Amino acid sequence: MHYENALEACAANWFSVGETVWILVGLGRAAAAEGDTATARDWFAQAGTLALGSPDVFALAGVADALASVAPHPERAAELLGAATGLRGAPAEGAPDVVRTEQDVRARLSAEAYDKAFEQGRSLRSAAVSER
């Protein structure tokens, strides 16, 4: 509800692209928590479209982390986690959503497969996010 109100305020007032991206990510995370992966992917895609056109690499890294949480394949999730780290310049230490996603993905891939996909994403950075 709060995210929806904030999104309406974005339309009525001036908000930075970064703020709007974070609102869209929040809406997507709420949808994912409710089990609505399709809606979550849609919100994250909208956030990604905005973030890709912005110089705010931290917002784009947040989108990559969010997309990883609903990626259809664990290799894609690892790639997106790597892209987020590459964009940010460091891992998202202690971010609960990211930690949970990383643990889930690591449980579904061998260490070698995870590392390979992660490093590929890390080198691709924003290009990994735009490859939806």
VMD Tcl script that draws the C-alpha trace (Angstrom):
set ca {
  {0.00 0.00 0.00}
  {2.77 2.44 0.88}
  {4.65 1.67 -2.31}
  {1.51 2.22 -4.37}
  {0.95 5.59 -2.68}
  {4.57 6.52 -3.33}
  {4.26 5.52 -6.99}
  {1.19 7.77 -7.34}
  {3.16 10.58 -5.75}
  {5.90 10.05 -8.34}
  {3.42 10.82 -11.08}
  {2.12 13.89 -9.30}
  {5.45 15.29 -8.06}
  {9.05 15.36 -9.09}
  {10.95 12.26 -7.97}
  {14.39 11.19 -9.06}
  {14.69 8.19 -11.32}
  {16.49 6.37 -8.51}
  {13.61 6.91 -6.08}
  {11.12 5.67 -8.65}
  {13.28 2.61 -9.35}
  {13.36 1.73 -5.65}
  {9.59 2.09 -5.41}
  {9.13 -0.27 -8.37}
  {11.59 -2.74 -6.82}
  {9.63 -2.55 -3.58}
  {6.39 -3.29 -5.40}
  {8.07 -6.24 -7.11}
  {9.47 -7.60 -3.87}
  {6.01 -7.35 -2.28}
  {4.49 -9.25 -5.20}
  {7.21 -11.90 -4.97}
  {6.59 -12.29 -1.24}
  {2.93 -12.92 -2.04}
  {3.94 -15.61 -4.55}
  {3.06 -13.57 -7.64}
  {6.28 -14.04 -9.60}
  {4.85 -12.77 -12.90}
  {3.82 -9.46 -11.36}
  {7.15 -9.21 -9.55}
  {9.02 -9.70 -12.83}
  {6.89 -6.99 -14.43}
  {7.65 -4.47 -11.67}
  {11.36 -5.36 -11.81}
  {11.37 -5.01 -15.61}
  {9.85 -1.54 -15.31}
  {12.48 -0.64 -12.72}
  {15.19 -2.00 -15.01}
  {14.01 0.06 -17.95}
  {14.23 3.23 -15.85}
  {17.53 2.31 -14.23}
  {19.21 1.41 -17.54}
  {18.54 4.95 -18.74}
  {19.96 6.49 -15.59}
  {23.51 7.11 -14.37}
  {22.52 5.64 -10.97}
  {24.50 2.37 -10.95}
  {23.36 1.58 -7.42}
  {19.72 1.58 -8.50}
  {20.62 -0.67 -11.43}
  {22.50 -2.98 -9.04}
  {19.36 -3.14 -6.89}
  {17.32 -4.10 -9.93}
  {19.82 -6.84 -10.80}
  {19.57 -8.22 -7.25}
  {15.77 -8.12 -7.45}
  {15.66 -9.80 -10.87}
  {17.93 -12.54 -9.52}
  {15.33 -13.35 -6.87}
  {12.77 -14.27 -9.55}
  {15.08 -15.54 -12.29}
  {13.69 -18.63 -14.05}
  {17.05 -20.46 -13.92}
  {19.71 -20.53 -11.20}
  {22.48 -19.72 -13.71}
  {20.64 -16.55 -14.69}
  {20.18 -15.65 -11.03}
  {23.91 -16.10 -10.36}
  {24.71 -13.98 -13.42}
  {22.45 -11.19 -12.16}
  {23.98 -11.35 -8.68}
  {27.37 -11.00 -10.34}
  {26.17 -8.05 -12.41}
  {24.91 -6.33 -9.26}
  {28.27 -6.84 -7.58}
  {30.09 -5.53 -10.66}
  {27.88 -2.46 -10.81}
  {28.15 -1.79 -7.10}
  {31.86 -2.53 -6.95}
  {31.32 -4.82 -3.95}
  {28.92 -7.50 -2.74}
  {25.70 -6.41 -1.00}
  {26.92 -7.51 2.42}
  {24.10 -8.21 4.85}
  {21.19 -7.27 2.56}
  {18.63 -9.91 3.66}
  {16.91 -10.29 0.27}
  {20.22 -10.68 -1.54}
  {21.63 -13.10 1.06}
  {18.49 -15.25 0.77}
  {18.68 -15.25 -3.04}
  {22.38 -16.11 -3.04}
  {21.86 -18.98 -0.60}
  {19.02 -20.37 -2.71}
  {21.01 -20.13 -5.93}
  {24.13 -21.66 -4.40}
  {22.01 -24.59 -3.17}
  {20.81 -25.22 -6.73}
  {24.17 -24.99 -8.55}
  {27.58 -26.52 -8.15}
  {30.21 -24.14 -6.81}
  {31.88 -24.09 -10.23}
  {28.66 -23.32 -12.11}
  {27.77 -20.56 -9.64}
  {31.22 -18.97 -9.86}
  {31.24 -19.13 -13.67}
  {27.80 -17.48 -14.02}
  {28.57 -14.93 -11.28}
  {31.84 -13.88 -12.93}
  {30.16 -13.63 -16.31}
  {27.55 -11.29 -14.83}
  {30.21 -9.33 -13.00}
  {32.00 -8.65 -16.28}
  {28.78 -7.87 -18.18}
  {27.46 -5.45 -15.52}
  {24.56 -3.45 -17.03}
  {24.48 -5.62 -20.16}
  {23.45 -8.59 -17.97}
  {20.44 -6.63 -16.71}
  {19.34 -5.59 -20.18}
  {19.39 -9.24 -21.40}
  {15.96 -10.04 -20.00}
}
mol new
graphics top color blue
foreach p $ca { graphics top sphere $p radius 0.5 }
foreach p [lrange $ca 0 end-1] q [lrange $ca 1 end] { graphics top cylinder $p $q radius 0.2 }
display resetview
